[in-house]
Amino acid sequence: MSSEVQSIDTDILIIGSGGSGLRAAIEATEQGTNVLVVAKELLKQAHTGWAMGGLNVAMKAPATPQMHFEDTINGGWYINNYKLARIFTREMPDRIHDLERYGVKFDRLPDGSYFTWAGGKQSAPLNLCAGDYTGREMMQGLLTELERLRVPFLEYHYVTRLLKQNGKVVGAFLINTSNGQYTVVQAKATIVATGGGGHMYRINTNAPSNTGEGYAWALDVGAELVDMEMIQFHPTGMAFPTEKRGTLVTEKVRGNSGILKNKFGERFMQHYQPERLELAGRDEVTRAIYQEIQDGRGTEHEAVYLDVTHWEAGKAEQLLPDVFAEHMAIGVDIRKQMMEVTPSMHHMMGGYSINEWGETNVAGLYAVGEVTTNVHGANRLGGNSLAEGQVFGRRVGICSSKYTRIVQPTLIAHYLIDAEVARVEAPLHRKTGVYAADLLSRIKDTMWNNVGIIRNAQKLLTAQQEVKAMQDEAQFLIAQDTAEQQACLEIQEMLKTAEVIILAALERTESRGAHYRSDYPQLDPAWEKNIRLRKDEQGKLTMRVVSPVRDEP
Ligand SMILES: Cc1cc2nc3c(=O)[nH]c(=O)nc-3n(C[C@H](O)[C@H](O)[C@H](O)COP(=O)(O)OP(=O)(O)OC[C@H]3O[C@@H](n4cnc5c(N)ncnc54)[C@H](O)[C@@H]3O)c2cc1C
């Protein structure tokens, strides 16, 4: 092993400390398996802690798992993996009991029953919540359990690449971003739980760590990605000030009779979705807001209004403590003034193709959480993501643990490590070249302008050319310290992820869910299909268009 690289052996390496990664770590540890959790920031800073509105579960009548399943499939415009969606909706109630065992407290009514609310496209209330800080509450419970089980972890460790040897993923290469130390983790199984990639977009709701490299790793090791064109734009992000533009205003506002209005005070959703109004799908509400702004009916901040001034006294503070405080801080008292909101990139429905146990098509490689695909199809219901991470986190913990009992550890070859050291150090050795911040800014604009809410062939081809040009330039990135080195590596991976998003978006010549093409504005039943992408052994991208996985009820 290269002398400057230290080595750690474990059974399971879990990359990511969000809800899904932590749930996997808890389960695998309970199965008696050695686990190491790695995160690029503090464990508790994972994006999951930012989640607001709640998590979906059929916990209380009239909601049933069957109804939750049907809402999920309808919401996903029928390209979901039905088998995963079925398992998800059936097992979710038990996962709530697990969370409560870890100390998570969900809001309850005075009679002791759960407080629930209905988000967009829900037939009955499915959302369980803790105020508008559900993610924070969940993270606290999961981290307390992690601590109780004494699960080892590394914070501020950036994973640069998965390591594959003899056809198997056998661990990963890490940089300690506090001191630049390199580490190779040799693991029998590796679980990717790296969340989404919102920071590819100029306006987004995501935590800074959501830069999307998990998707790019799939391409490197030959794992299949599905539905990458399906990018969810949340209808309601804050409109101002500039540094807050895009910050989420939870769906819980609309789920509790918040009303959207244009600058003339008109409840415009009645023209777009007269039945569901503000509680239409996120894709539908987003496009309606976009249209209002495009047609000149937006506010001076290129936004629309979200009004809760009709709520009874005390409701805003009680239901939405974070949204209330965030607006007070910018001088908007939401009890008396309308909020201004605008769509913001929010979630990636696509990702690693997994089976019901989180297995990918590559031996030793598992995935869970937002970085995976198929429960949500073409549009995710609000509340289904936190929930999905709990169901499949447990499952991937069980399955990967079993695998570690039948597989021998692999000693990672020196040449693989030396090659990775050379790759990650290249930006540090260059004296002239391209700055990461410049390329990042261009990626964000390219994706927002051309691969955004409304797409068409012309925009997508422009984006494709720009990404290709940026990939060439990214060969010459320069860095002076570890933080800049990380930024360079993130950008190289982001560009790979962007490339496959654009490729899939060009391929899908219809409009479905979050993917809207102005040159193909209709839903096409022939496109009730998933686009699957992977790189073959020669590094060539291959694409398959296949029917969604159906299940037996
Ligand atoms: C503002 C906001 C509010 C939301 N509210 C809700 C809600 O109310 N209900 C709901 O269901 N969903 C909600 N979502 C979606 C949901 O929060 C996420 O989809 C979910 O939390 C993702 O969890 P995860 O475990 O997959 O990953 P994350 O929580 O994103 O965690 C990713 C982890 O991977 C680590 N990581 C990433 N790359 C690397 C690397 N290279 N090296 C090392 N570590 C790495 C990060 O450090 C982090 O620990 C919301 C999303 C946003 C943006």
The ligand as an SDF file (V2000), in Angstrom:
LIG
                    3D

 53 58  0  0  0  0  0  0  0  0999 V2000
  -35.4230   21.4460    2.0930 C   0  0  0  0  0  0  0  0  0  0  0  0
  -35.9380   20.0580    1.8830 C   0  0  0  0  0  0  0  0  0  0  0  0
  -37.0040   19.5940    2.6150 C   0  0  0  0  0  0  0  0  0  0  0  0
  -37.4590   18.2950    2.4450 C   0  0  0  0  0  0  0  0  0  0  0  0
  -38.5240   17.8740    3.1690 N   0  0  0  0  0  0  0  0  0  0  0  0
  -38.9380   16.6010    3.0200 C   0  0  0  0  0  0  0  0  0  0  0  0
  -40.0220   16.1090    3.7860 C   0  0  0  0  0  0  0  0  0  0  0  0
  -40.6150   16.8240    4.5900 O   0  0  0  0  0  0  0  0  0  0  0  0
  -40.3850   14.8230    3.6050 N   0  0  0  0  0  0  0  0  0  0  0  0
  -39.7520   13.9770    2.7310 C   0  0  0  0  0  0  0  0  0  0  0  0
  -40.1190   12.8280    2.6210 O   0  0  0  0  0  0  0  0  0  0  0  0
  -38.6980   14.4200    2.0040 N   0  0  0  0  0  0  0  0  0  0  0  0
  -38.2850   15.6940    2.1330 C   0  0  0  0  0  0  0  0  0  0  0  0
  -37.2290   16.1300    1.3940 N   0  0  0  0  0  0  0  0  0  0  0  0
  -36.4190   15.1450    0.6600 C   0  0  0  0  0  0  0  0  0  0  0  0
  -35.5540   14.3740    1.6520 C   0  0  0  0  0  0  0  0  0  0  0  0
  -35.1190   15.2340    2.6760 O   0  0  0  0  0  0  0  0  0  0  0  0
  -34.3370   13.7300    1.0270 C   0  0  0  0  0  0  0  0  0  0  0  0
  -34.6750   13.0940   -0.1700 O   0  0  0  0  0  0  0  0  0  0  0  0
  -33.7520   12.6930    1.9820 C   0  0  0  0  0  0  0  0  0  0  0  0
  -33.5170   13.2800    3.2450 O   0  0  0  0  0  0  0  0  0  0  0  0
  -32.4860   12.1130    1.4300 C   0  0  0  0  0  0  0  0  0  0  0  0
  -31.9120   11.3030    2.4210 O   0  0  0  0  0  0  0  0  0  0  0  0
  -30.6510   10.4140    2.0930 P   0  0  0  0  0  0  0  0  0  0  0  0
  -30.3820    9.5730    3.2860 O   0  0  0  0  0  0  0  0  0  0  0  0
  -30.8390    9.7180    0.8100 O   0  0  0  0  0  0  0  0  0  0  0  0
  -29.4480   11.4450    1.8540 O   0  0  0  0  0  0  0  0  0  0  0  0
  -29.0020   12.8130    2.5570 P   0  0  0  0  0  0  0  0  0  0  0  0
  -29.7790   13.1120    3.7700 O   0  0  0  0  0  0  0  0  0  0  0  0
  -28.9440   13.8160    1.4700 O   0  0  0  0  0  0  0  0  0  0  0  0
  -27.5310   12.4760    3.0410 O   0  0  0  0  0  0  0  0  0  0  0  0
  -26.4810   12.3200    2.1220 C   0  0  0  0  0  0  0  0  0  0  0  0
  -25.2400   11.9620    2.8940 C   0  0  0  0  0  0  0  0  0  0  0  0
  -24.2250   11.5760    1.9650 O   0  0  0  0  0  0  0  0  0  0  0  0
  -23.0020   12.1870    2.3200 C   0  0  0  0  0  0  0  0  0  0  0  0
  -22.1820   12.3050    1.1080 N   0  0  0  0  0  0  0  0  0  0  0  0
  -22.5640   12.7180   -0.1220 C   0  0  0  0  0  0  0  0  0  0  0  0
  -21.5130   12.6620   -0.9640 N   0  0  0  0  0  0  0  0  0  0  0  0
  -20.4610   12.2200   -0.2470 C   0  0  0  0  0  0  0  0  0  0  0  0
  -19.0860   11.9780   -0.5380 C   0  0  0  0  0  0  0  0  0  0  0  0
  -18.5710   12.1780   -1.7540 N   0  0  0  0  0  0  0  0  0  0  0  0
  -18.2900   11.5490    0.4560 N   0  0  0  0  0  0  0  0  0  0  0  0
  -18.7670   11.3490    1.7210 C   0  0  0  0  0  0  0  0  0  0  0  0
  -20.0460   11.5560    2.0450 N   0  0  0  0  0  0  0  0  0  0  0  0
  -20.8750   11.9870    1.0670 C   0  0  0  0  0  0  0  0  0  0  0  0
  -23.4050   13.5220    2.9210 C   0  0  0  0  0  0  0  0  0  0  0  0
  -22.3500   14.0010    3.7170 O   0  0  0  0  0  0  0  0  0  0  0  0
  -24.6430   13.0940    3.7330 C   0  0  0  0  0  0  0  0  0  0  0  0
  -24.2260   12.5800    4.9620 O   0  0  0  0  0  0  0  0  0  0  0  0
  -36.8210   17.4380    1.5190 C   0  0  0  0  0  0  0  0  0  0  0  0
  -35.7630   17.9100    0.7640 C   0  0  0  0  0  0  0  0  0  0  0  0
  -35.3520   19.2190    0.9110 C   0  0  0  0  0  0  0  0  0  0  0  0
  -34.2580   19.7020    0.0190 C   0  0  0  0  0  0  0  0  0  0  0  0
  1  2  1  0
  2  3  1  0
  2 52  2  0
  3  4  2  0
  4  5  1  0
  4 50  1  0
  5  6  2  0
  6  7  1  0
  6 13  1  0
  7  8  2  0
  7  9  1  0
  9 10  1  0
 10 11  2  0
 10 12  1  0
 12 13  2  0
 13 14  1  0
 14 15  1  0
 14 50  1  0
 15 16  1  0
 16 17  1  0
 16 18  1  0
 18 19  1  0
 18 20  1  0
 20 21  1  0
 20 22  1  0
 22 23  1  0
 23 24  1  0
 24 25  2  0
 24 26  1  0
 24 27  1  0
 27 28  1  0
 28 29  2  0
 28 30  1  0
 28 31  1  0
 31 32  1  0
 32 33  1  0
 33 34  1  0
 33 48  1  0
 34 35  1  0
 35 36  1  0
 35 46  1  0
 36 37  1  0
 36 45  1  0
 37 38  2  0
 38 39  1  0
 39 40  1  0
 39 45  2  0
 40 41  1  0
 40 42  2  0
 42 43  1  0
 43 44  2  0
 44 45  1  0
 46 47  1  0
 46 48  1  0
 48 49  1  0
 50 51  2  0
 51 52  1  0
 52 53  1  0
M  END
$$$$
